[in-house]
Amino acid sequence: MSPIKPKIFVAVVSPFLDKRHGSERIITEWLTHLPDEFELHIYSQHVEDLDPSRYTLHRIPKLPGPHLFNFLWWIAANRFSRYWDKRFRGLRHDLVFSSGANCLDANAICVHIVFAEYLQQVAASMQWGKNSLREWPRLLHRKFYYKVALAMEQHAYRNRETALLVNSHKSAAELKRLYGRDERIPVLYLGLDHSIFNTATRSGLREAARKQLQLPHGRFSLILVGNDWRNKGLPALLDALMELRDLDIGLLVVTTEDSSSCRQLIAEKKLSDRVSLLPPRKDIEFYYAAADVYAGPSLQDSYGMPPAEAMACGLPVIVSAAAGVSEIITHGEDGMILDHPADRAKLAAIIRLLYQDRQLCNRLGTKAAETALKYTWGRNGRELALIFNEIVRHRADTATQTLTPES
């Protein structure tokens, strides 16, 4: 009878986890599909959509007020909570795993975004003169928060004792260029729940979804999903729509972000009758069913879950080369790739082509669904288990070498 393999204790550090937000959804799915050899201890302020039998929650209180204040509190509080558990409860973790640069002592970090690269992309939009006076308080908060986030990233990603894993080769290249991380970094292309995202579900929901969203009969509808609409490429998409006024094309924007500045931009471009701002919903496939094309010309995206979900539903997708998800797409076969996210003229030309050539549009959607079938959360869980085991072995070997006296 083979001996029982001891559990590997993993401390998971994330301010919150659920399936309504991009990076948090990824970690939630990964943890759900990890093999039972891992015992999970989650340090978080809020956890949803994860089977309670799969983990032990160590709740970190949330500080009321601006996001920046809570984030600064979080950095100190999660570290103290883990220290307390180790010092007074004898809880010793084999591995500390962080979703992004959320703590200062992680052994492994999933890099959802290389913040230094992102800041280069949005620097122009954060100039005082580019924002109205009423936007200045929010802009000031963003500037301070981004400084803290960048400092956390620099500390974490420059530390070669911290193992990094990414969702695209694009992110690995950015880490090499910006932080000198030239080792082989594991790439996990993200999985999908194909019981939810599939062509049959989209077909079955389509009529009801378009009716509920009150889309005009025959309107060709684009969809964009995600927070931080500037980074997701909404300005370029709105400009493309302005060039397509002669066609009956509308846009659905699904976001949790404060919509006031977004609505102002839409109004300025006189597109209020063409663009609908929609709140997120757990059954996001309902929105995909209403749309004809997913359009996401992201300025910077380590991967991008919504385009992949849309592909699984059989939607043709337009993504920028700056999005990691473009690595699973072959241009002109199962999607369209925009070389430069700010190239609104090229973006408009691609949308016009898909509007006019419905046969091409349908063919891209069919091929997109076939491509998406290759990627599952179960596959991600197995890949992550191998990575965690390798990190634990490496740490054990390093500790042994440190304790062994030189001959």
C-alpha positions in Angstrom: 0.0 0.0 0.0 1.5 3.3 -1.1 2.0 6.0 1.6 -0.5 8.9 1.7 1.1 12.0 0.1 1.0 14.9 2.5 -1.1 17.9 1.6 0.6 21.0 0.3 -0.6 24.1 2.2 -1.2 27.1 0.0 -2.0 30.6 1.3 -3.9 32.4 -1.4 -3.8 36.2 -1.2 -6.4 38.3 -3.0 -8.5 41.3 -1.8 -11.6 39.6 -3.1 -12.6 36.6 -5.2 -15.7 36.0 -7.3 -16.7 35.2 -10.9 -17.9 38.7 -11.8 -14.5 40.3 -12.2 -11.8 39.3 -14.7 -8.6 38.5 -12.7 -10.6 37.4 -9.7 -12.7 35.0 -11.8 -9.5 33.4 -13.2 -8.2 32.7 -9.7 -11.6 31.4 -8.5 -11.7 29.0 -11.4 -8.1 27.9 -10.9 -8.7 27.1 -7.2 -11.9 25.3 -8.0 -10.0 23.0 -10.4 -6.8 22.4 -8.4 -6.4 18.7 -7.4 -7.2 17.7 -3.8 -3.5 17.4 -2.9 -3.6 21.2 -2.1 -5.1 22.6 1.1 -6.1 26.1 0.5 -6.1 29.0 3.0 -7.6 32.1 1.5 -6.7 35.5 2.9 -9.3 37.9 1.5 -11.9 40.5 2.3 -14.7 38.8 0.4 -15.1 35.4 -1.3 -18.0 34.3 -3.6 -18.6 31.6 -6.1 -16.1 29.1 -4.5 -17.2 25.9 -2.8 -16.6 26.5 1.0 -15.5 22.9 1.4 -12.5 23.7 -0.9 -10.9 26.2 1.4 -10.4 27.8 4.8 -11.2 31.6 4.8 -9.1 34.0 6.8 -11.2 37.1 6.5 -9.4 40.5 6.4 -11.6 43.4 7.5 -12.4 45.9 4.8 -11.6 49.6 5.5 -14.4 51.9 4.4 -13.6 54.9 2.3 -11.6 55.4 -1.0 -10.1 52.4 -2.7 -6.6 53.7 -2.1 -7.0 53.7 1.7 -8.4 50.2 1.7 -5.6 48.9 -0.5 -2.9 50.4 1.8 -4.7 48.8 4.8 -4.9 45.5 2.9 -1.2 45.3 2.3 -0.4 45.5 6.0 -3.4 43.6 7.3 -3.0 40.4 5.1 0.7 40.2 6.0 -0.1 40.6 9.7 -2.9 38.0 9.5 -0.6 35.4 8.0 2.2 36.2 10.5 -0.3 35.8 13.4 -1.5 32.4 12.0 2.1 31.2 11.7 3.3 32.5 15.1 0.4 31.7 17.3 -1.6 29.0 15.4 1.3 27.0 14.0 0.0 27.3 10.5 2.9 27.1 8.1 2.2 27.5 4.5 4.3 25.7 1.9 3.5 28.4 -0.7 2.1 31.9 -0.7 0.3 32.6 -4.0 -0.9 36.1 -4.9 -3.3 37.2 -7.5 -1.2 40.1 -8.9 1.2 42.1 -6.7 -1.1 42.1 -3.7 1.4 41.3 -1.0 5.2 41.8 -0.5 6.2 38.2 0.4 4.5 36.0 -2.3 6.4 32.9 -3.5 4.3 32.8 -6.7 2.3 35.5 -8.5 -0.1 35.3 -11.4 0.6 38.4 -13.4 -2.7 39.6 -14.8 -1.3 43.0 -15.9 2.2 44.5 -16.2 1.3 47.8 -14.7 4.4 49.6 -15.9 3.4 48.9 -19.5 -0.2 49.9 -18.8 0.8 53.3 -17.4 2.8 54.0 -20.5 -0.4 53.5 -22.5 -2.7 55.7 -20.4 -0.2 58.4 -19.5 -1.7 60.9 -22.0 -5.2 60.5 -20.6 -4.0 61.2 -17.1 -2.7 64.7 -17.8 -4.6 67.4 -15.8 -5.3 69.3 -19.0 -7.0 66.3 -20.6 -9.6 66.1 -17.8 -12.3 68.6 -16.7 -12.1 70.2 -13.2 -14.8 67.9 -11.9 -12.7 64.9 -12.8 -9.7 66.1 -10.9 -10.5 64.5 -7.5 -11.0 61.1 -9.2 -7.8 61.7 -11.3 -5.8 62.6 -8.1 -7.0 59.4 -6.5 -6.0 57.4 -9.6 -2.6 58.9 -9.7 -1.8 58.0 -6.0 -3.3 54.5 -6.4 -1.2 53.9 -9.5 1.9 55.0 -7.7 1.3 52.5 -4.9 0.4 49.7 -7.4 3.5 50.4 -9.5 5.7 50.3 -6.4 4.2 47.0 -5.3 4.8 45.6 -8.8 8.4 46.8 -8.9 9.1 45.2 -5.5 7.5 41.9 -6.5 8.6 41.4 -10.1 12.2 42.3 -9.6 12.6 39.7 -6.9 13.9 36.6 -8.6 12.9 34.5 -5.6 9.3 35.2 -6.5 8.1 32.8 -9.3 5.9 34.5 -11.9 3.3 32.9 -14.1 1.4 34.7 -17.0 -1.5 34.2 -19.3 0.3 35.1 -22.5 3.8 35.3 -24.1 3.1 39.0 -24.5 3.2 39.5 -20.7 6.4 37.4 -20.4 8.1 39.6 -23.0 7.0 42.7 -21.0 8.4 41.3 -17.8 11.7 40.6 -19.5 11.9 44.1 -21.1 10.7 46.1 -18.0 12.0 44.0 -15.1 14.8 41.8 -16.6 12.9 38.6 -15.9 14.6 36.6 -18.7 13.9 33.1 -17.3 11.3 30.8 -18.8 8.0 32.0 -17.3 5.1 29.5 -17.4 2.2 30.6 -19.7 -1.3 29.4 -19.0 -3.8 30.3 -21.7 -7.1 30.7 -19.8 -9.8 28.1 -19.7 -13.5 28.4 -20.3 -16.7 26.8 -19.0 -18.0 25.3 -22.1 -21.2 24.2 -20.4 -22.0 27.9 -20.2 -20.3 29.4 -23.2 -21.3 27.6 -26.3 -23.1 28.1 -29.6 -26.3 26.3 -28.6 -26.8 28.5 -25.5 -26.2 31.7 -27.6 -28.7 30.6 -30.2 -31.3 29.7 -27.6 -31.0 33.0 -25.8 -30.6 35.3 -28.8 -34.2 36.3 -29.5 -35.1 36.9 -25.8 -31.8 38.8 -25.2 -32.3 41.2 -28.1 -35.9 41.8 -27.2 -35.1 42.5 -23.5 -32.3 44.9 -24.5 -34.7 46.6 -26.9 -32.3 46.4 -29.9 -33.9 47.6 -33.1 -34.8 44.9 -35.6 -31.9 44.3 -37.9 -29.3 46.3 -36.0 -25.8 44.9 -36.2 -24.6 44.9 -32.6 -21.1 45.0 -31.3 -20.2 44.2 -27.7 -17.4 45.2 -25.4 -17.1 43.8 -21.8 -14.8 45.0 -19.1 -13.8 47.7 -16.5 -11.4 50.5 -17.3 -13.1 51.3 -20.6 -10.3 53.5 -21.7 -7.8 50.6 -21.5 -10.4 48.3 -23.2 -10.3 50.6 -26.2 -13.7 52.3 -26.1 -12.5 55.7 -27.3 -11.2 54.1 -30.5 -14.4 52.1 -30.9 -16.5 55.2 -30.6 -14.5 56.9 -33.2 -14.9 53.9 -35.5 -18.7 54.1 -35.0 -18.6 57.8 -36.0 -17.1 56.7 -39.3 -19.8 54.1 -39.7 -22.9 56.3 -39.3 -24.1 55.2 -42.7 -24.7 51.7 -41.3 -27.1 50.5 -38.7 -24.5 49.5 -36.1 -24.8 49.7 -32.4 -22.6 49.0 -29.4 -23.2 47.3 -26.0 -20.7 48.3 -23.3 -20.8 46.1 -20.2 -18.9 47.6 -17.3 -19.0 48.2 -13.5 -17.0 51.4 -13.8 -18.7 54.7 -13.0 -20.4 55.7 -16.2 -20.6 59.5 -15.9 -17.4 60.3 -17.8 -18.1 57.5 -20.3 -21.6 58.9 -21.0 -20.1 62.3 -21.4 -17.7 61.0 -24.1 -20.5 59.2 -25.9 -22.7 62.3 -25.8 -19.9 64.5 -27.2 -19.6 62.1 -30.1 -23.4 62.2 -30.6 -23.6 58.4 -30.3 -26.1 58.2 -27.4 -28.7 56.5 -29.7 -26.1 53.9 -30.8 -24.4 53.0 -27.5 -25.9 51.2 -24.5 -24.1 51.0 -21.1 -25.1 47.9 -19.3 -24.4 46.5 -15.8 -22.6 43.2 -15.5 -24.6 40.1 -14.8 -23.6 36.6 -13.8 -25.0 35.1 -16.9 -22.8 37.2 -19.2 -23.6 34.8 -22.0 -27.0 36.6 -22.2 -25.2 39.7 -23.5 -23.1 37.7 -25.9 -26.3 36.2 -27.3 -27.6 39.6 -28.2 -24.5 40.7 -30.1 -23.2 40.0 -33.6 -19.5 40.7 -33.0 -17.2 41.2 -30.0 -15.0 44.2 -30.5 -12.2 44.8 -28.0 -9.3 47.0 -29.2 -7.5 46.9 -25.9 -4.5 49.2 -25.3 -3.0 46.7 -22.9 -4.4 43.4 -21.8 -2.4 40.5 -20.4 -5.1 38.1 -21.8 -8.7 39.2 -21.9 -11.4 36.7 -20.9 -14.5 38.3 -22.6 -13.1 37.8 -26.2 -12.4 34.1 -25.4 -15.9 33.7 -23.9 -17.4 35.3 -27.0 -15.4 33.0 -29.2 -16.8 30.0 -27.4 -20.3 31.3 -28.0 -19.6 31.5 -31.7 -19.1 35.2 -32.0 -16.6 36.6 -34.4 -14.1 38.7 -32.4 -11.9 41.7 -33.1 -9.0 42.1 -30.7 -5.9 44.2 -30.7 -2.4 42.7 -30.9 -1.9 44.3 -27.5 -4.2 41.7 -25.9 -2.7 38.4 -24.9 -5.8 36.6 -26.2 -4.7 37.4 -29.7 -2.1 34.6 -29.3 -4.9 32.0 -29.6 -6.4 33.7 -32.7 -5.3 33.3 -36.4 -6.2 36.5 -38.2 -8.8 36.0 -40.9 -9.5 32.4 -39.8 -11.1 32.5 -36.4 -11.0 36.2 -35.6 -9.6 39.5 -36.6 -6.5 41.1 -35.1 -6.0 44.9 -35.1 -2.2 45.6 -35.2 -2.5 49.0 -33.5 -5.3 49.5 -30.9 -5.6 53.2 -31.7 -6.0 52.7 -35.5 -9.6 53.7 -35.6 -9.7 53.8 -39.4 -8.6 50.1 -39.7 -11.0 49.2 -36.9 -13.8 50.8 -38.8 -12.8 49.0 -42.0 -12.9 45.6 -40.2 -16.3 46.3 -38.7 -17.6 47.4 -42.1 -16.3 44.3 -43.7 -18.0 42.0 -41.2 -21.3 44.0 -41.5 -21.3 43.7 -45.3 -20.0 40.1 -45.5 -22.3 38.1 -43.2 -20.9 34.8 -44.7 -17.4 35.8 -43.5 -18.9 36.9 -40.2 -20.5 33.5 -39.7 -17.5 31.5 -40.8 -15.2 33.4 -38.3 -17.7 32.7 -35.5 -17.9 29.0 -36.3 -14.1 28.7 -36.4 -13.8 30.8 -33.2 -16.0 28.3 -31.3 -13.8 25.4 -32.5 -10.6 27.1 -31.3 -12.1 27.9 -27.9 -12.9 24.2 -27.2 -9.1 23.6 -26.7 -9.1 25.7 -23.5 -10.7 24.5 -20.3 -10.4 25.3 -16.6 -9.6 21.6 -15.9 -6.5 22.0 -18.1 -5.5 25.1 -16.2 -6.0 23.3 -12.8 -3.6 20.5 -13.9 -1.1 23.0 -15.2 -1.2 25.1 -12.0 -0.7 22.0 -9.9 2.5 21.1 -11.8 3.8 24.7 -11.3 3.0 24.7 -7.6 4.7 21.4 -7.1 7.8 22.6 -8.9 8.0 25.8 -6.8 7.6 23.8 -3.5 10.3 21.4 -4.6 12.6 24.2 -5.5 12.0 25.9 -2.2 12.7 22.7 -0.3 15.9 22.1 -2.3 17.1 25.7 -1.6 16.4 25.3 2.1 18.3 22.0 2.2 21.3 23.5 0.5 21.2 26.4 3.0 21.2 24.1 6.0 23.9 21.7 4.6 27.4 22.8 5.8 30.0 23.3 3.1 32.4 20.4 2.9 
